């Protein structure tokens, strides 16, 4: 089981309480909304697919290509 206490909110730095929209976030509505917007808003991946673009946002794909070593991320044990 994932121990959220080991993580911080990706948007405000508060202790993480949940993973939502593929982001570690706290309970604040603004952080949850920021996580949703970072994923492209409601249905963002399907909107990108319908437009003929990759489902994974370009900035995330580029970051993954640069840092594909799981041991480089301190959250990965």
Protein Blocks (a to p, Z undefined) as FASTA:
>chain_A
ZZfklpccfklopacfbdeehiacdfbfklmmmmmmmnnpahklmmmmmnopafbdfklm
mmmmmmmcfklpmkbZZ
